[in-house]
Amino acid sequence: MNLNEYSTWLIEFSNKYAIADDVKLTVYIAGLIEELNEYNLADTVEGKKKELGDLLAYLVLALNKVGFPLLALSNKFDTELTISQLSMQLAGFLKRLYRGDVVITDCVFILISYHDFIIAQLTTLNLTTEELIEINVAKLTKRDVNNTLKGSGDNR
C-alpha cells in the first residue's frame, strides 16, 4: 500500500473511533505528542517501528484535518528537532488553539517538523515508507478484529 492509498484507508478507518468532528484536530495532535514520547521510550527496534507507525497515522490524520493531505514522504529532511522540541511545539499550538489565537498554517509548519522526524527515523530504522505503513495497518486491523481499538497499551 502506498502513502496515498494508506491515507484514504486511514481516514475511513478512523471513523470507527467515532470522534466528534470539532475535536478531531485536538485528538490527533494529542496523539502525536503521546506517540512521539512512546517512540522515545520504546526499548526495542520493533517497538520503535510500531510507535513510528502510530506517529505517521496521526500525522496523516492531522494534516488531512487542516486541509493539507500528506501525499508523499520524501527521503530528505531539513530539521532535526529533538523529541522535547517537537512536543513543545504541538503543546504550544494546542494552547493557542484553545485561546483562539492560532492560524492553521502554524499547525502545518509544526506538522512538517513531525514529517521530517519520521523521515529521519525511517532511515535510522532502515525502513521504507511502505514497510512502515504495513506495520501500522497490521496493528490497527488486529485491534479492529479483536475489538480493542479503544483503550491503552501496546499489546491489546
N, C-alpha and C positions, 0 to 999 in steps of 0.2 A: 504494500500500500504506500503510495507516495504522500507527500505532505498535503497536497490539495484534497486527495481522497480522504485522508485522515481528518482534516479539518471538517469536511462535510459530515463524516461519520460521527466525530466527536460532538459536534453541535447538536445533531439529532440525539445521540446517546445521552447528552447532558440533560435533556428534557425529562429523563427518568428520575432525576433528583427533585423535580417539581419546585424549583427555586423561583420565587416571585421576581418578575422582570425588573422591578425597581430596586432590587438589592443584588442582582446578579454581579454587577461590576465589583461591588464591595466583597462579595463572597469569593470571586475569582482572585482579587488582589490579596485578600487574607490568605487564600490558598497558596498563592505564590510565596508569600512570606513564610508560611508554615513549611512548605515543601523545600524551600531553599535551606532552611535550618535543619530539616530532616536529612537533606542531602549531606550537609556539613557533618552531621552526627553519624551517618551511616559508616559502619566499620568494615564493610566488605565491598568489593567491586560490584558484586551482584546487587547489593543493597543500594549502592550509589546509582546503578543503572535504573533501578525501579523508581527511585526518587527523582532522577533526571527526567524520566518519562512523565511523572506527575507534573513536574515543572513545565515541560513542554505543553502538556494538556491545558494547564491553567493559563499559560501564555497565549495559546491559540484562542481560548475562550475569551480572555480579556481583550485581546486585540480585535476580535470579531465584534465584541460588545461595543467597542468605541468606534467601530466602522473602518478598521484597518486590518482586514484579514491577512494572516501570515501565509503567503503563498510559496515561499521558498526560503530555506535556510542556506545562506552562502557558507563557504568554508573560510571566510575571513571575519575577523572580529577586531574592532578598533579599541575597545575598552577592556581593561582588566580590573574591574572593581572588585573589592572584597565582598564576602557574603554580608558582613555587617553594613557596608555602604549600600548594597542593594536593598537590604531590609529597611534601612533608614529612609531611603528614597521612597519606597512604597508606603511605609507607615506615614511619612510626611504627606504624601499625596492623599491618603485616606483622611487624615486630619483636615486638610484643606477642602476635600470634597464635602465633608460634613459641615464645615464652616461656611461653605457656599462660595469660596473664593478660588475655585480651581478652573483651569481650562483643560479640556480633554486632550489637547495636544501635549500638555505636560505629561499626562499619563502615557501617551505613545512614546515619548522620548525615554521615559523611565523603563517602559517595557522593552524597548530596543536594547537597553543595558542587559536585561534578562536574556534576550536573544543572543547577545554576544557572549554571555556567561555560558549558555547552553552549548554554543559552538566550541568554546574553549574546552568544555568538559567532554564533548564528543571526541575531540582529539586526544585528550588525556586518557579516556577510557577505551580508545581505539574502536569506536562505534560509528556506524553510518546513521544518518537520519532515519532511514528505513528500518534499521535494526532497532533503534530506539522506539519507533512507532510500534513495531511488532511486540516489543516488551510491554508497552503501555496498553495496547489493545488486548493482549492476552490477560493482563492483570485485571482490567476493567470488565472484560467479558466473564472471567471467572467469578468476580464479585457479583455480577448480574445473575449468573446461573445459580450461585449459592445464596442469593437474596441477602447479600451483605454489602450493598452499596453504601448504606449509611452506617455510621459507627466510627470506630477508630481502631488503629492498629494495622500493621503491615500485613499480617498473615490471617486476614479474615476471609 
